[in-house]
Amino acid sequence: MKQYPAGPVTTILMVLALLVTVADLPAAKYAGEPFYLGVGAQALAMGGAFSAEVSDVTSGFWNPAGLSGVKLRQVAFMHAETFGSLLNHDYLAGAFPLDTAKNRTLAFSLTRLGGGGIKIAEWQGEIPTVLREESHADYQLIASYAFKYNHRLSIGLNAKFIYRDIPTSSAYGLGADLGLRYKIANSLRASLLIRDFTTTLLAYDTGTKESIYPTVIAGLSIRQEFDDFSLTLTADGDFHFENLRDNAQYWSGSVSLDTHFGAELGFLDKLFARAGYDTDKLTLGGGLKLFPFQVDFAYLSDNDLDDSFRVSALFFWK
């Protein structure tokens, strides 16, 4: 019998079948949390619902398939004061179109999430004594590649290198993401991102190992234009397989779901107002786009860990 190569749909079904098996394995809860905070003020202002909408250099995080929409070379910067002044979140990325006719793009990004004030103490008799204060940081370097499979479907891949530096040890990790984006109609797009689809292993210098299990993110984006205005509505659902239970919005067995919703009102594709819900947290923000740069800002309300503020800038040129 003649054999045919597996197409994208077959590949997706095979990966999803693997994830069902992963859901029954012992989970490594929260090992990947430092890498899930997202990048870019535009995405944060829209509640983190960005996997189907993103089409700039930040696609390397949100959905590498979105890089197929990059027509110009781009560089992005971000700095965020996360949860008050508890953590600093910094990001630098660049995207470089390789073949605009076939929408092939290569991108690199580096994120750092860190802070200080960790007290190292030892017992002296029955009294703990602080010896010193140290800092901690998580770094993630991503190499991304995307292309258009046909006029509707775009495919993107990430290769990730992780380095974790904490006062008592350090760790290295390798992982990969697979992203898809499908154009249902001119104004409607759907996306599927399988983050850490290989399962990302963190190996510590102490001999301890942690696994970051796959997360499936499904998204929708709809955009309508009205004279000088545009309105974009987005929604994402994050499916986890780590037995999060009460720490997620919705759960059944070891599978859980967190939701994100966003809206953006644009004027002349230059001035933007944004709002959203990131799980149960309100987000707000705005942006200004004037060639050759775009500046965005965002605010996230958090009653438990204090509010977060984010500013990002994007530069693009031929």
C-alpha positions in Angstrom: 0.0 0.0 0.0 1.3 3.4 -0.9 2.3 5.6 2.1 1.6 9.3 2.3 3.4 11.8 4.6 1.5 12.9 7.6 -0.1 16.3 7.2 -0.4 19.1 9.8 -3.8 17.8 11.0 -2.5 14.3 11.5 0.5 15.6 13.4 -1.7 17.7 15.7 -3.9 14.7 16.5 -0.9 12.6 17.3 0.5 15.3 19.7 -2.9 15.7 21.4 -3.1 12.0 21.9 0.3 12.1 23.6 -0.9 14.9 25.9 -3.8 12.7 27.1 -1.2 10.2 28.1 0.9 12.9 29.8 -2.1 14.0 31.8 -2.0 10.7 33.7 1.6 11.0 34.6 2.9 12.4 38.0 3.0 16.2 37.5 5.7 18.7 38.3 3.5 21.6 39.5 4.6 25.2 38.9 8.1 24.4 37.5 7.4 26.5 34.5 5.5 29.4 36.2 8.4 31.9 35.8 8.2 31.5 32.0 4.4 32.0 31.7 4.1 35.7 32.6 4.1 36.8 29.0 5.9 39.6 27.1 4.8 42.9 25.6 2.5 45.5 27.1 -0.1 45.1 24.2 -0.7 41.4 25.2 -0.9 42.1 28.9 -3.4 45.0 28.4 -5.6 42.5 26.4 -5.6 40.0 29.3 -3.0 37.7 27.8 -5.5 36.6 25.1 -3.0 37.0 22.2 -2.2 33.7 20.6 -4.5 34.2 17.6 -3.9 37.9 17.2 -0.1 38.3 17.6 1.8 39.0 14.3 4.9 40.8 15.4 8.2 39.9 17.0 6.6 38.9 20.3 5.1 35.9 18.5 8.1 34.0 19.7 6.4 33.9 23.1 2.7 34.0 22.3 2.6 31.8 19.2 5.6 31.4 16.9 3.2 30.9 13.9 2.4 34.6 14.2 5.9 35.4 12.9 4.7 34.5 9.4 2.9 37.9 9.4 6.2 39.8 10.0 7.1 41.8 6.9 9.8 44.1 8.2 12.7 43.5 10.6 11.7 44.2 14.1 13.3 44.7 17.5 11.3 44.8 20.8 12.2 45.9 24.3 10.2 45.6 27.6 10.6 46.3 31.2 8.0 45.5 33.8 7.6 46.0 37.6 5.7 42.8 38.3 3.6 42.5 41.5 4.7 45.8 42.9 8.5 45.9 43.1 8.7 42.1 43.9 10.1 41.1 40.5 11.7 42.8 37.5 10.7 41.3 34.1 12.8 42.3 31.1 12.6 41.2 27.5 14.6 41.7 24.3 13.8 40.2 20.9 14.5 40.5 17.2 12.7 39.2 14.1 14.2 38.9 10.6 12.1 37.9 7.5 14.0 35.4 5.4 11.5 35.1 2.5 8.6 37.5 2.4 7.1 35.7 -0.6 6.7 32.5 1.4 6.3 34.3 4.8 9.4 32.7 6.4 10.7 34.4 9.4 13.5 33.8 12.0 13.4 35.4 15.5 15.3 35.3 18.7 14.2 36.5 22.2 15.6 36.6 25.7 13.6 37.1 28.9 14.8 37.6 32.4 12.6 37.4 35.5 14.4 38.1 38.8 14.5 39.9 42.1 16.5 40.3 45.3 16.0 40.3 49.0 16.3 36.5 49.6 17.8 36.1 53.1 20.3 33.3 53.6 20.3 32.3 57.3 21.7 29.7 59.6 20.8 28.6 63.1 23.1 29.8 65.9 21.8 28.0 68.9 18.1 28.5 68.8 18.2 31.8 67.0 18.3 32.1 63.2 20.9 34.6 62.0 20.8 36.2 58.6 24.2 35.8 56.9 23.5 37.7 53.7 20.9 38.7 51.1 21.0 37.3 47.5 19.1 37.6 44.3 17.5 35.1 42.0 16.7 35.1 38.2 15.3 32.9 35.5 16.5 33.3 31.9 14.9 32.0 28.8 16.4 32.2 25.3 14.1 31.3 22.4 14.9 30.7 18.7 11.8 30.8 16.6 11.0 29.9 13.0 7.7 30.3 11.1 6.3 29.8 7.6 3.0 29.7 5.8 1.9 26.2 4.9 -0.8 27.6 2.6 -2.9 30.7 2.4 -4.8 29.8 5.5 -2.4 27.9 7.8 0.8 29.2 9.4 3.1 27.0 11.4 5.8 28.0 13.9 8.4 26.3 16.1 10.4 27.4 19.1 13.6 25.9 20.5 14.1 27.1 24.1 17.1 27.2 26.4 16.5 27.9 30.1 18.9 28.9 32.9 17.7 29.2 36.5 20.0 30.9 39.1 18.8 30.7 42.7 20.9 31.2 45.9 21.3 27.5 46.7 21.6 26.0 43.2 21.3 26.5 39.4 19.6 24.6 36.6 19.6 24.2 32.9 16.8 23.2 30.6 15.9 22.6 27.0 12.4 22.6 25.4 10.3 23.3 22.3 6.9 24.8 21.4 4.7 24.2 18.4 2.3 26.9 17.2 -0.4 26.9 14.5 -2.6 29.7 13.3 -5.6 29.3 10.9 -7.4 32.0 8.9 -11.1 31.0 9.1 -12.2 34.2 7.3 -10.8 37.6 6.6 -11.7 38.8 10.0 -11.6 35.6 12.0 -8.5 33.6 13.1 -8.0 30.5 15.3 -4.8 29.4 16.9 -3.3 26.4 18.7 -0.1 26.5 20.7 1.4 23.5 22.4 4.0 24.9 24.8 6.7 22.5 26.0 5.3 19.8 23.8 8.5 17.8 24.2 8.3 18.2 28.0 11.0 20.5 29.2 13.5 19.1 31.7 15.2 21.3 34.3 18.4 19.6 35.6 19.9 21.2 38.8 23.5 21.1 39.8 22.4 19.3 43.0 21.2 16.3 40.9 17.5 17.2 41.3 15.3 17.2 38.1 12.0 18.9 37.4 9.8 18.6 34.3 7.7 21.4 32.7 4.8 19.5 31.2 3.0 20.6 28.0 0.3 23.3 28.0 -2.2 23.6 25.2 -3.4 27.1 24.4 -6.4 27.5 22.1 -7.3 31.0 20.8 -9.7 33.0 18.7 -9.4 36.5 17.3 -12.0 38.6 15.4 -11.4 42.0 13.9 -13.8 44.5 12.4 -13.1 47.9 10.8 -15.5 50.9 10.9 -14.3 53.9 8.9 -11.2 55.2 10.8 -11.7 52.7 13.7 -11.0 49.0 14.3 -12.2 46.7 17.0 -10.5 43.5 17.9 -11.8 40.9 20.3 -9.7 37.9 21.5 -10.0 34.9 23.7 -7.6 32.2 24.9 -7.9 29.1 26.9 -4.9 27.5 28.7 -5.2 23.8 29.2 -2.8 22.4 31.9 -2.2 18.8 32.8 -0.5 19.2 36.1 -3.3 18.4 38.5 -3.7 22.1 39.5 -7.2 21.7 40.8 -8.3 24.6 43.0 -5.4 26.7 41.7 -7.0 26.9 38.3 -10.3 28.5 37.2 -11.8 25.2 36.1 -10.6 21.7 36.5 -11.6 18.0 36.1 -9.2 15.4 37.3 -5.7 16.3 36.4 -6.7 18.7 33.5 -7.4 22.4 34.2 -8.4 25.5 32.2 -7.6 29.2 32.7 -9.2 31.7 30.4 -8.2 35.1 29.0 -10.2 37.7 27.2 -9.2 41.0 25.5 -10.4 43.9 23.5 -8.6 46.6 21.5 -10.1 49.7 19.9 -7.8 51.3 17.3 -8.0 54.7 15.6 -6.3 55.0 12.1 -4.1 52.0 13.2 -2.0 54.5 15.2 -3.7 55.0 18.5 -5.1 52.2 20.7 -7.1 51.6 23.9 -7.1 48.1 25.4 -8.8 46.2 28.2 -9.1 42.5 29.2 -9.4 39.9 31.9 -6.4 37.7 32.7 -8.1 34.8 34.5 -9.9 36.9 37.2 -7.7 40.0 37.0 -8.6 43.2 35.2 -6.1 44.6 32.7 -5.9 48.0 31.0 -3.6 49.8 28.6 -2.9 51.6 25.4 -0.5 52.2 22.6 0.9 54.6 20.0 2.2 53.4 16.6 4.1 55.8 14.4 6.6 54.4 11.9 9.2 53.3 12.7 8.2 52.6 16.3 5.4 51.5 18.5 5.1 52.1 22.3 2.7 50.3 24.6 1.8 50.4 28.2 -0.3 48.1 30.4 -1.6 47.7 34.0 -2.7 44.5 35.7 -4.7 44.6 38.9 -3.9 42.0 41.6 -5.3 42.2 45.1 -3.0 39.4 46.5 0.4 40.3 45.0 0.1 44.0 44.3 -0.4 45.5 40.8 1.8 45.2 37.8 2.9 47.8 35.3 4.5 47.1 31.9 6.0 49.3 29.2 7.3 47.9 25.9 8.7 49.4 22.7 8.9 47.9 19.2 11.0 49.3 16.3 10.6 48.1 12.7 12.5 48.9 9.5 13.0 47.4 6.0 
